Amino acid sequence: MKPFFKKHTLTIIGVVVGAIAGYFYWKFVGCSSGSCAITSKPLNSTLYGAVVGGLLLSTFKKDKKKYDVSGDNKQ
């Protein structure tokens, strides 16, 4: 069994990069009126960026299941 961090490396990298990007989005673009739900507070935009980054990079995870071509997929 693989360790958790080795198994989910791409997702963890996506969460970290997304959180940083979300914070910088709030810092440099943000919402001046305060009525924007995501970009009005740094915590909201950081969490949103982390979720989006994690989901985006988790799509590139390779599936290591092996399937039988004949249709008999018993383990």
C-alpha positions as CSV (number, residue, x, y, z in Angstrom):
1,M,0.0,0.0,0.0
2,K,1.4,3.4,-1.0
3,P,1.7,6.2,1.5
4,F,-1.0,8.9,1.3
5,F,1.3,11.7,0.1
6,K,3.0,9.6,-2.6
7,K,-0.4,8.5,-3.9
8,H,-1.9,12.0,-4.0
9,T,1.1,14.1,-5.0
10,L,-0.5,15.8,-8.0
11,T,-3.7,16.7,-6.0
12,I,-1.6,18.1,-3.1
13,I,0.5,20.2,-5.5
14,G,-2.7,21.5,-7.1
15,V,-4.2,22.5,-3.7
16,V,-1.0,24.4,-2.7
17,V,-0.7,26.1,-6.1
18,G,-4.4,26.9,-6.2
19,A,-4.4,28.4,-2.7
20,I,-1.5,30.6,-3.6
21,A,-3.1,31.7,-6.9
22,G,-6.4,32.4,-5.0
23,Y,-4.7,34.6,-2.5
24,F,-2.8,36.5,-5.2
25,Y,-6.1,36.9,-7.1
26,W,-7.7,38.5,-4.0
27,K,-4.6,40.6,-3.4
28,F,-4.2,42.0,-7.0
29,V,-7.7,41.8,-8.5
30,G,-10.1,41.4,-5.6
31,C,-13.4,43.1,-5.1
32,S,-13.5,46.7,-4.2
33,S,-17.1,46.9,-3.2
34,G,-17.1,43.9,-0.9
35,S,-20.2,42.4,-2.5
36,C,-18.4,39.6,-4.3
37,A,-18.9,36.3,-2.5
38,I,-15.6,34.7,-3.4
39,T,-13.1,37.6,-3.8
40,S,-14.3,39.8,-1.0
41,K,-12.2,38.1,1.7
42,P,-8.8,36.5,1.3
43,L,-9.8,33.3,3.1
44,N,-12.7,32.7,0.6
45,S,-10.6,33.2,-2.5
46,T,-7.7,31.1,-1.0
47,L,-10.0,28.2,-0.2
48,Y,-11.8,28.5,-3.6
49,G,-8.4,28.5,-5.4
50,A,-7.3,25.4,-3.4
51,V,-10.4,23.4,-4.2
52,V,-10.2,24.3,-7.9
53,G,-6.5,23.6,-8.1
54,G,-6.9,20.3,-6.4
55,L,-9.7,19.2,-8.6
56,L,-7.9,20.4,-11.7
57,L,-4.7,18.4,-11.1
58,S,-6.5,15.4,-9.7
59,T,-7.9,14.9,-13.2
60,F,-4.4,14.0,-14.4
61,K,-4.0,11.1,-12.0
62,K,-3.4,7.8,-13.8
63,D,-5.8,4.9,-13.1
64,K,-3.7,1.8,-12.5
65,K,-6.5,-0.7,-12.7
66,K,-5.9,-3.4,-15.3
67,Y,-8.9,-4.7,-17.2
68,D,-9.2,-7.8,-19.2
69,V,-10.0,-7.2,-22.9
70,S,-12.4,-10.1,-23.0
71,G,-14.8,-8.3,-20.6
72,D,-14.0,-10.5,-17.6
73,N,-12.9,-8.0,-15.1
74,K,-12.7,-10.1,-12.0
75,Q,-9.9,-9.3,-9.5
